[in-house]
Amino acid sequence: MSLSELYNRNEFVARHIGIDEADTRAMLAELGVASLADLVEQTVPADIRFGKKLALPDAVPEAEALAALKAVANKNVVNKSFIGLGYYPTLTPAVILRNVLENPGWYTAYTPYQAEIAQGRLEALLNYQQMVIDFTGLELANASLLDEATAAAEGMALARRASKVKGDRFFVDARVLPQTLDVLKTRAEYFGFELVLGHPEEAGNGDYFGALFQYPGENGEVIDLTPHIAAVKAKGGIAVVAADLMALALLKSPGEMGADVALGNTQRFGVPMGFGGPHAAYFAFRDDMKRAAPGRIIGVSVDAKGKPALRMALQTREQHIRREKANSNICTSQVLLANIAGFYAVYHGQAGVKRIATRIHRLAAVFAHAVKAAGFKLVAGRFFDTVQVELGAKADKVYADALAAGYNLRRVDGSILGVAFHEAASLDDLSRLIELFTGRAVDVAALDAETPDAIPDSLRRQTAYLTHPVFNTHHSEHEMLRYLKKLENKDLALNHSMISLGSCTMKLNATAEMIPITWPEFAEIHPFAPRDQVAGYLEMIDGLAEQLKAITGFDAISMQPNSGAQGEYAGLLAIRRYHAARGEGRRDVCLIPQSAHGTNPATAQMMGMKVVVVKCDASGNIDVEDLKAKTEEHADDLAALMLTYPSTHGVFEEAVREICELVHSHGGQVYMDGANLNAQVGLTRPADIGADVSHMNLHKTFCIPHGGGGPGMGPIGLKAHLAPFMANHVVAEVPGAQAGQSAVSAAPFGSASILPISYMYIAMMGADGMREATEAALLNANYVAKKLGEHYPVLYTGKNGRVAHECIIDLRPLKAESGVTEVDIAKRLMDYGFHAPTMSFPVAGTLMIEPTESESKAELDRFIAAMIAIREEVKKVQDGVWPADNNPLKNAPHSKADIGGEWDRPYSRDEAFFPLSYVLENKFWPSVNRIDDVYGDRNLVCSCPGMDEYV
């Protein structure tokens, strides 16, 4: 090789794609295919193939890509932020930063559906729930939602479900955060709710099904909400309080004031602002609301040996089952960020959190005392951390001087400035801010001595919190480090083995992609910072948008949706707004195939649409004749078709263009669910196929890690005619969005701080690498389907017998013949060191397998060997070698608790623990035996003390 060739070589593509040239040749030979091009020809319909090189730059090496992005990040100005409005600088404890946020053992794990190999993050989430329960004074909490604004919208929807008040009027505290009100307006319009704004004391004046109060208010004001909550409840309404969790360390809790629901952001518990996210929203509620509440709840159950074990409780609420009757379309949450917030409380404990909250309040109180003494009027005299000051004509100068000194304040209006204190503020900051406002230096110590608190005695917290031992044990870094490692060791993540979940695309989350998210230039930026301070962010976001346009063919990209479900919502929102703008607001029917992911009908229902199900044929494809009948029947009111492509069954449907044209011919729009975009990149494009709008799961195709169940990002691509109807933002306008279009998420660009991951991935892969990754994903999936097809039926294939990026194996015949279920096989895979594929979706009694392009042939062969060995075990049950109720499958998984004592089973310990030789080399031990799901739901316990009752 010449020097030129050596320098031009990009090694990242080969690092991302797990199979090398020799593997590729061997796998193609196994499939009887001469080349990858031939495989693509046999798999992707000819009439939708892109046939060109993507309009992306060539691949950039890792170090060069990082340097280029660092130069972009350096264009951001990292001022000291005192803006507030729900976002605050915080100090992430280094032990948590290094060992959780930057640790693939935590960020590459999947949602804990397979609880036996997820006990670590389940315990962390139980801690989080206990923290929220303690602070809010309510009985139950879920394991997080997406952000405070959407949590408030979920609170409004829960209030409607729980309230007996007739009518659709919902009261909103006029002191609510502006971004929360923006999102509430969006949701309310399509739920058919009327929002009524007013001061809290007006909440009892009407018949409202519920009311939302802000505590403290956006102006910093702290008031006793007890009488106002009582007035709402006296008329049968549901009282919802959006509360600052840090403030609740000092303030009377929402539960004590009578609230039914409390919600808010946990961002200031150690999670960087990150230009808006990701952050875990908390959501707490009364016990009698548990079956109507949105999101996931972690509950305590027992395993087969009676040992306490954790699991996701009440899973019948999942969208796959309830579909359009689901409580919410929320499919993921913010697990990684909830874990960080919970660990923050574990590390600091009650005394530490109270000290931090007290320090924040004292900074605000001393500042307020100084400016008031200088003759300025305060907007509110009772507050926790936010002080708004009436400056009159001096406001412009003070604001400008603060900017020049490196401080960002909130510009409330022409005469009022807001200052929100936080954990990272110093005494020097306090002195400087006082001087900026008053024009004179002060003795802070002397001022502190003469300044009373600004929280009235009647609102001071009297109840205890964080009393459980977990919050009072791990306060030294050594102890915290060991606790984090102990929990990590209980979880199977991508740092151990392949997680072959169909439709979830658990691929490599490269270290070079992850590094930028903790750079201060990205992590420490407020979402409402002045636009001239965020040039780097805007350049990076615009660059990613251009990359995604090239990949998908769309004319515009909205980065606001902060999950796949939010992307679905934003896409249907654009469609509904488009029809309304054309005078066709009557169009409200949404066609959804039987095979669709459950979030599709749930989202359509949230958009006030009527769900009409389209049949699938025996091959798993959309039944075109049924679609024709449904489009004709609903020609006058057809709004959209929600289409997943390749199909949820893992097949490139041949009739996809005809399907899109049919919908368009009857006045409808085509929404494409982007869950399976990993099979399209470089080979075909949604917009070219016929989609009008599509969401893109950046946490799937574009390498943002799953984080144990979140974060995610679900930006949408839109054709030009829909682009004007993308979500805007009331606080920080979104470039390209039309004025007056309300928001879908709390921050203008959603979870912006994780966008560099996808930006880096695309930059390092380049045009050719992106196509090669898709080809490798197709090859890996077809190789697995071919090898497993000799032992299990592959349920669906395309016309040439090929699958797309995933395949479904049918276990129903085995179940009928042996009594071994898909659950038994999923649990037995744990003994072989693997996470189960997607179970019983989209077809009950099946496993859906997606190996992704990042897995090597050796790893695929290891998985295949495990599945073949399990098939042989099933045969032993069929042949009567092992009893149907006492065999390795029914008893799986086997934990360390099975090592000692008597062994009276008809198979050996070696067969239980080390069924294949490779397992002995890298054994992953499930920390509990099979968990009793029914017990956990019948005896619902969702708090740390509940865990102790079993110990």
N, C-alpha and C positions, 0 to 999 in steps of 0.2 A: 504493500500500500504506500502511496505517496504521502508526503506531509499534508498536502491539500486534502486528500481523502481522509486522513486520520483526524484532521481538525474539523471536517464537515460531518463526521459521524456523530449522530445523536443517540446516546445509549439509553435515554429515558424510555423510548417506545418499547425497547426490548425488556426493560425492567417492569413496565406496566403490563405488558402482554406475557402471560406465563409460559406459553409454548414457544419453543425455538423451531428452527427450520427442520431439524431432524424429527421432532415431535409432529410437526405439521405433516410431513411426508408420511409418517407412519399412520397417523389418524386418517388422512385422506385415503390411504390404501385400505384401511379397515372399512371405510365407507364405499370403496370402489369408485372413487372420484379422482380424476387426474389432477385437478388444481382447485384452488380456492375460488377462482373465477367460475369454474364449472359448478361448484357447490352453490354459489350465489345464484347462478342461472337456474338451478333446480329449486331454489328456495324462495326467491323474491320474484313476484310476478313481473314480467317483462315491461308491461305498460306503465309501471310506476317507478322503474329504476331511474336513478338520477343520471348516471352515465357520464358525469363530469367530475373534475376535481373540485372539492369544496373551496370556496373563495376565502381561504384562511392562509395566513403566513405559514412558511415552513417551520418545522419544529425547532425549538430553542433549547439548548442544553440546560440542565437544572441550575447550575451556578449562574449562568447568564440570565435565565428567566428570573431568578430571585433578585439579581442585581437590578434588572430593568424594573421590576415591580417595586423594589425599594426606592428607586429614583422617583417613581410615581407617588408612592406613599409620602415621600419627603415634601411633596407639594402641599400636603395637609399642614395646617397650623394647629399645634396641640396647645391651645390656651387652657388656662385653669377655668373649669366650667362651674359656674354658679347659677345656671339656668333653671335647673330643677325640672318641673313638669313631669315628674315620674322617672327621671333619669339622673343618676348621680355618679360622680367619681367614687370608686371604692378601692379597697386594698385587698386583692386576692392573696390569701396566705400562700407563701411560696411552696409550702409542702403540698398544698392542694393544686396549685398551678402546675407543678412538675409531675405530680403523681396521679392526677386525674385529667385535667384539661389537655395536657401534652402527652398523655399515656395511651397508646393504642389498646391496652387492656381494658380501658374504659370507653374510649371513643369509637372503637370498631365493633362493639357488641350490638346484637340485634334486640329488638323489642322482646321482653321476657315472656313470650308465649310458652316456651319450654322452661318451666320454672325450676326444674331440678338442676339445671345448669346455669341458673341466673340468680342464685340466692344472694350473691353479693350486692348487685345493684338493686334487687328487691328490698334488701335490708336498708340500703341507703335511701330508697324512696319511702320506706316506712318511717325512717328518721325524719325525712322531709315532711311527710304528712303529720307526724307528731308535732313538729315545730310549728306548722301552720295551725293545727288544732289548738296548741298552747297559746299562741299569740292572739288568735281570733276569738277564743272562748266558745267555739262551736264544736259540735260533736264529731263531725267527720270532715275529711278533706280528700280531694282527689290528688293524683300524682303529678299534677301540673296541666296547664293549658298553654296557649301560644303567646299571648301578651295581654296586658291589662285591658286594652280596649276591646279585644275580641272576647275576653273573659267576661267583661261587663255585658256584652251582647248575649253571651250564653246565660248570664244571670237573668237578663230580661226574658229570655225564652223559657228558662226554668220557672220564673215567676208566673208566666202565663200558664204553664202546665200545672203548677201547684195551686194556683189561686182559684177560688170559687166565685170571684167577682165576674159578673158578665160585662161584656164590653172590652174594648181593645185600647184603652188609654193607659199610658205608662208615664209616671212622673219622674222627671230627671232634675236633680239638684243643679241649679244654675252655676254652682261653683265646681262643676265636674271638669276634669281635664279636657281641653278642647279636642284632642285627638280621640278621646273616648266618645265624646258626643258625635264626632264625625262618623265613626264606625257604627254607633247606635242608629244614626239616621239611615245609613245604608241598610242595615238589617231590618229596621222597623218598617221601612217602605214596602219590602217584599213579604214581610210577615203580616202586613196590614195593620200595624200598630200606629197609634197616634202618640207622639211624644209631647209632653207638656212640661215646659221648663219653668222653674220658680225657686224661690228661697225655701229651704227645708220646712219652715213653719207653715208653708202653703200646701204641704203634701197631704194634709188631712182634709183639705177643702173639697176634694172631688172623689168620685168613685173610680179609683185606679186599681188595676189588677196587681200593680206593684210599683215600687219606687226605688230609685237609685240615689244614694247619698255619697258625697265625697268627704273623706275624713283622713287628714285635714283637707280643706278645700283648696282649689287651685291657687287661691290668693294667700294660702298659708293658714287661714283661719281655722281654729279649733273650737267647735261648739259641741254641747251635749246633745246628741241626737235622740236620746231616750224618749222625750215626749213626741217627737215627730215620727219616730218608728212606731210608737204606740198608736198614734192617730191613724197611720196607714193600716196597721194590723186590726184595729178596731172595726174597720170596714171590710175586713176580709182580704186585704192586699198583702203582698209579700214584700218584706223590707230587705233591700240589698245594700250593702255598704262596701264601697271601694276604699280600702284603707292602706296607708303606707305601713308596711310590715315593721320597719325600723321604728317608726313612731309608736307602734303598739308596745314596744318595750317600756314605754313611759306612760302611755295613755290607756284609759279605760277601754276594754276590748269591745268590739261590735257585739259579741255574744252577750256581754253584760248589759248592753243597751237594748237588747231584745231583737237584734238582727236575725233574720232567717238565713241569709247568705252573706258571706264576706269574700272579697276578691281583691286582687291587686298584683303588683309586680314584686318579685324577689330579687331584682337586679342588684340592689345595693347590698345584698348578702354575698359579696365577693365576686360578682360577675361583671366584667368590664362593659362599659356603655356600648362600644362597638358600633356607633352610628345608628343605633336602634335595635340591635339584637344580634344573636338570639338571647332571650331571657325567659325564665320560667314564670308564668303567671300562676298564682295560687288561687284556689277555689275551695272554700269551706262552706258547710251547709248543715242544716238540722238532720238528725238521723232519719226522720220520716220522709226525707226527700231523696234518699239514696238511690232508689230505682228510677228516679226521674232526672238525676244529675248527669251532666255531661262528663266525658273524659274517663280516664282509667282510675281505678281504686285498687291499691295494694292491700290484700287481706291476709290474715293469719289462718293457716289450716294445720293439718298434721300429715305426716307421710305414713307409709305402710307400717312403720314400726312405732307409730304414735309420737314421733319426734316433731316438735314445732317446725313448720315449713311455710314459706311465703309464696303467694301466687297473686296474679291479677284476679280480683274478685268480680262477681256478677258479670261474667263474660257474655251472657246472653244479650247484653246491651250492644255487643259489637255490630257494626254496620252490615257485615256479611249476612247476618241472620235477620235483623230487623229492617234493613234497607230503608225505604222511604218512611218507615215508622220509627226510625232511630231517633234518639234524643238530640243528636248532633251529627254533623258530618266529620267531626274531629277524629282522625285516624291515628295520628301520632301525637306526641306531646313535646316537652322540652326536657327529656330525662337527664341528659348530660348536665344541663344547667341547673335543674332541680337538685341533682346530686351535689353539685358545687355549693349551692345555697344551703342545703342540709348539712354538708360537711363544715361549712363556715360556722353554723350554729353549734355543731359538735365540738369544733376546735376552740371556739371562744367561750362556749358555755353561757349560762345565764348571767354570771357576773361580768364576763367580757362583753357580751352584747349590750347589757345595760350600761356599762361604762362607755361604750362607743356611742350609744344613743344619747346618753347624758352629755357627753362632750359636744356632740353635734348641737344639741339644744342650747347648751351654755354659749357656744360661739354665736348662735343666732340671737340669744337674749342680750348678750353684751353688745353686739352690733346694734340691735334695735334701741337699746338704752342710749347708746352714744349718738345715733342720728336723731333720736327724739330730743335729747338734751341740746342738740345743735339747732333745734327749732323746726325740724321736719315732722310731718304728720305720717303716722303709720296707717296702712289700710286696715290691718287687723292687730289688735293688742294682745290676743291670745293665739299662740302659734307653737309649732314644734321646730321646724328648721327653716321655714320660708318667711322672709320679711319683705313686704312690699312697701315702698317709700314714695310718698307724694313729694316730688321735687319741683313741680311747676316748670318754669323756663330753664331751670338748671339741668333738667334731665338729659338733654342732648350732650352737654359738656361732660357730665359725669360718665355717661355711657361711653363717649369717645375716649375719655381719659382712662377709663377702665380697660378698654380694648388695647390702648397703647401700652398699658402696664401688664398686659397678658391675661386679663380677666374677661370672661364672657358672662354678662348679666342678662336677665330677661327683660326685654323691652315690652312692657305690658301695654302701654299706650304712650301718647306724646308727653305725658307728665309723670308717669309712674314707672319705676324700675323695681324689679324683683331680684332678691338675692337669696339663693337656696344653699344652705350650708350642708356639709357632708363629711364623711369619715376621713377623707384625704386632706381636708382643709387644716391649715396650721395656724399657730398663733401669729406668725408673720403675715399670713393672708388676712387674718382678722384686722391687724393693725393697718395694713395697707388699704383695705376696703373702707375702714372708718375714715382714714385720711382722704381717700378719694371722694367720699360723700360729704365730709364736714370741712375739708380744707385744712385740718390741723391734726398733728400727731397726738396720740393719747398714751397714757400709761395703762396698758391692758390689765395688768394685775390689780391696780387700784380700782379700775372700772368694774372688774369682775367681782371684787369684794363688795361693791355697793349695788350690784345688779340682782334683782329678784328673778326667779324663773318666770316664764311667760305661760306656764300651764297652770290653770286654776286647781286648787285642791280637789274640787269635786270631780275633776277629770283625770286625776292622777291614778295610775294603775295600782290596785291593791292586791290583785290576785297573782299567784306565782306562775312561772312558766319555765320551760326547759329544766324540769326537775328530774326527769328520768336519768338513770345512771349513764346512759350513752352520751348525754350532754355534760356530764360531770366527771369524766374519766380520762379523756384523750387530749389534755391541754398542753402537754409537752410535745415538742416536735417528734421525739422518738416514739412516743405512744401513738401519736396521730399517724405517723408513717407506717407503723406496724398494723394499725387498724385498717388503713387503706389497702395495704398489701393483703391482709387477711380476707377482706371482701373481694378484692380483685381475683384472688386465687379460687374463689367459688364460681367464677363466671367463665364460660367459654366464649371467646371472641375470635376475631380473625387472626389474632397473633398466635393462635393455637392451631386452627384448622379451618378448612373451607366451610362456609355457611351457604349452602346451595338453595336458598329460598327463591322459589319462582316468583316473578314480578317484583322482587325486592332488590335485586342487583347488588349483592354484597361483594363489591370489587375492591381492589387495592385503593386505600386512601394514603397516597404517597407522602412521606415525611416532608418533601420539598413543597408540597401543596399546603401542608398544615402550618409550616413555620410562620408565614406572614400574619396569621390571625392574632398572634400575641404581640406583634410589633405595636409600640405605643401609638404610632401614627395611624393605625387602624383601630386599635382597641380602646383608646382613650378619647374618642371623639363623640360629642353629644349629637343626637340626631337632628336637633334644631340649632346647631352651631351656624353662625353666619356663613352664607354660601361662599364668600371669598376665602374662607378658611378650609374648605373641603374640596379644593380643586383636584387633589389626588384621588379622593374617593370617587368624585364624579367622572374623572377620566377612566378609572378602573371599571366602574359600573357601565359607562358608555362603551368601553372596549369589550366587555363581556356581552353586552347587548348586541354589538356588531357580530361577535363570534356566533352567538345563538341565532341571529338572523341568517347568517350564511349556512348554518347547519340545518335550520328548519324551513327556510324559504319565506318566513313571515316578514311583513313590512315594519312591524313595531314590536317592542318587547316591554312588558310591565314587570318590574322587579319587586313590586310591593307584596305579593302573596308570600307568606312565610311558612307555608306547608303545602303539600300536594292538595289537601282538601281545600285550603284557601285559594289555590290556583283554580280548582274546579269552580269554586264560588265566583271568583273574579271573572272567569271565562263566561259563565252563564249570565253574570251581571252585565257584561258588555253586550251580550246578545239581547237581553231584555231591554237595555237602554236603547240599543239600535232600533229594535222594533218599535218602541214607544216614540222615538224621534221621527219615525216614518208614519206615525199615525196608526200603527198596527199593534198597539198595546194589548189587544185581545189575544195575540199569539202567546199562549202559555202552556202548550202541550210539549212535553219532552219525551221523545222516544228513547228507550234504553233497552239494549239487548239483555236477554236472560243471563248471559255470561258475565255481565259487567261487575266490576268491583262495587261493593256495597256503598261506598261513599258517593257513587254517581247518583243513585236515586235519593240518597239522603240530602245531597246538595241541591238537587232539583226541587225537592220539597221545601227546603229552606228559602229557595228563590220564589216560592209561591207558585210553582209550576205543577201541572198535573202529569204524573208519571204514567206512561203507557208502555207496557213491556212488549218487546219484539221477540218472537221465537227464534231459537237456533235450530239448525237442522242436525241430522244424525252425525255429521262430521264436525260439529261444533261451530259452524259458520252461521252468520246471520241468515235467517230464512228470507231470501229476497222477495218471495211471493207474499209472505206475511208483511214485510216492510211496505211493499206496494199497497197492500190493502189498508194498512194503518196510515200511510201518508195520504191516501185518497180520502179516507174517512175523516182525517183531521186537517184537510187542506186549508181550511179557513183559519184554524187556530194553531197550526203547527209552528212551534218556536225553534226547536232544535232536535238533533239526534246527538246523543253522547256515545261516541265510538272509541273503543280501545283498539290500537293497531300497533304491531300484530295483535291478534285477538287475545283475550285473557286465557284462551286455550293454547296459546303458544304457536299460532299458525298465521302465516301471511294469507289473508283471504283474497281470493282471485277477483271477487266482485266488488272490491272496495271503491273503485272509481264509479261504477254504476250506482252503488249505494249513496255516495255523496251527491251525484247528479240527480238522483231520485228525490232526495231531501230538498235540494236547491230548487228543483222544478215545482215544488209545492210550497215555496216561500220560506222554507226553514233554513237554519244555519247548522253547520256541522262543527260540533265540539269534539276534538280528539283528546282522549285521555292519554297523557304522555308517559304512563307508567312503564311502557315497553319501548321507549325511544331508543334504548341501547341496541336494539336490533335494526335501527334505521340509519344511524349516523353514517353519512358518506355513501350510502346505498340508495336511499330514497328520502324524500322530505315531506313532512305532513302537509305543508301548504301546497305543494305540487300535487299531492294525492287528491286534495279537495277539501281539506280542513279549513275552516274560517278562523278558528282559534284553538289553541292547544296549550295545556300546561306542561311544564318540563320539571320532572323531579330531579333537582340538582343533587339530592342526597341518594340518587340511584345512578343514573347515567353519567353524571358529571362529578362524581367522586367526593361530595361532601359526606362524611361518615355518618352512620345511623345513630351513634351515640347512645345505644341502649334503648332507643325508642324516640329519638329526636335529639338535635334539631333537624329541621328540614327546610328546604326552600322550594317553592313551586311557582316561579315566574311564568307568565303566559306570553305566547306569541300571538299576534293578531294581524289579520289582513287589513289593508288600508281602510276599508269601510267601517271596520270595528274599532280601529285605533283611537278615534276621538272619545270612545266610551270607556277607556281604561280608567282605573281608580286614580284620583288625584289625592291631595292631602291639604287639610285646612291650615296647618301650621307651617309646613314647608312644601311649597308647590313642587309637583313632579314635572320635570321638563317633558314637553310633548303631550301632556294630559290636558284635557279641556277643562276650563273653569267650571266650577259647580258640580263636578263629579265627585261625590263623597268617597271616603276611603274604605278599604277592606281590612287594613291592618293598622296598628298603632303608629308605626314609623313609615316614612315615605318610601323607603327602599327595603322594607321588611327586615330580615336578619342580615343586614349589610356586611357585618364583620366576617361572615363565612363565605361571601362571594369570591374573595381571593383564591379560595381552594379550587373552584371551578375555572376561574380565570387562568390559574397556573396550569391546571390539567390540560386545557385546550392549547395553551401556548407551548407547552412542552411536547405535546403529541403532534401538533401541526396537522395540515390537511391530510397527508398520507397516513399518519399515525392514527387519526380518528377513524378512517376507513378500515385500516388494518385491525383495529380493536374490534370493530363490529364483525368483520369476517372471522376473527378468532372466536368471538362469542358464539357465532353460528356454528363454527366447527366444533367447539367444545360441547355445545348442546347436542348436536347431532351424533357426536361420538358417544356421549353418555347414553343417548336414546338407543343407539345401535347396540351397544354392549349390554345395557339393561333389558333391551327388548327381547333378548334371548331367554330371559328369566321372568320378566313381568310384561304384561300387555302395555304398549304405549297407546294411550287413549286416542289422541288426535294427531294427524299429520296433514301436510299439504298434499296437493295432487300428485306430486312426485315422491311422496313418502318421506318428505323432510319436515323437520320442525324448525321453528325460528330460533330464538335465544333460550328457550325453555321447553321442557317436555313434561307431560303428565303420565305417570304410571298408575295403572288401575289395580288396586288391591282388593277390590270387591270379590273377585272369584276366590282369592285365598281366604277371605273372611268367611265366605259361605262354606268352604270345604274344611277349614281347620278351626274356625272361631278366633283366629288371630286377627286383630284389628289394625287399622292404620295407626291408632294410638300406640299399640304394642310395638309396632315397627319403629315409630318415631322415638319411643323411649329406649328401645334396644340400641338404636344408633348411638346413643350417649355412651354406652359401654364400649363402643368402637371408637370413641373420640370425636364424634360428629354431632353437630346440630342438625335436627331434622329439617328436611325441605318443607315447603308450605303444605300444610295438612288440610285435606278436605275442602280446599278451595282451588278452582271454582266448582269442583265436583266432589260431593261427599264420597268418602271412602277411597281417596286418591292421594298421591303425593306429587306436587309440582316442583320440578327441579330446574334450577338455573345456575349453571356453573360459573358464568361470566368469563370474560377474556383473561382475567388476571390469574387464573389457576393453571398450574403446570399439568402436564400429562401424568406425572407421577402422583400428584394429589388426586386427579380424577380417577386414576387406576386404584388408588387406595380406597376412595369412596365406593367405586364399583365393586371392589373386592368385598367391602363390608356389606353391601346390598346383596351380593350373591351368597355370601355366607349366611346372611339372615334368611334368604330364601331356602337354603338348605336346612336351617333350623325349623322353619315353618314345615318343611317336608317331614321332619322327625315327629312333629306334632300330628301331622296328617297320618303318618304311618303308625302312630301309637307308641313310638319309642319314648316320647315324653307325654305325660298327662296334659290334657287340654287346659287344665287350671293350675298346673305347676310346672313351668318351663322357663327358660331364660327370657322369653319375650313377655310373658305375663308378669314376671317378677322384676323386669327392668324398670329403671336402671338400678344397678347394684352399686351401693355406696361403701365407704370404708367401714360403716357399721356392720357390714356383712362379713368382714374379714375374720373376726374372732368367733369363738363359741362353737357350738355343735353345728354340723352341716348335714341336714337330712333331705337335701333336694336330689332329684334324679339326674342331675348334671353336676360336674365338678366345679370347684372354685375357679380353676383355670379357665374353664369354658365360660364362666360368668364374667370374670374380670379381664381376661386376656384372650379373647376369642380368635384373634389373628396375631401373628408374631410382631407386626409393627406396633401394636398397642402397647406391648411391654416396653418398647423404647421411649414412648412418649405418652404415658397414661394420663388421661384427664379423669379425675375422680369426681363424679357428682357428689355434692355435699349432703344430699338427702336422698331417700328412696322415693318411690312414686308417691306423688301428692294426691290426697283425697280432695278433689275439687268440690264434690257435693257437700262434704262436711264444712268446707270453708265458706260456702254460700249460706248454708243453713245456720251457721254460727258466725255471723259476720263480725270480725274484729279487725280494725284498721288502724291500730295505734300501738306504740311500743309497749305500754303496760300489758296489753292483750297478749303480746308475745311472751311476756314474763310469766303469765298465768300457767303456761304449759311447761315451763322449765323446772 
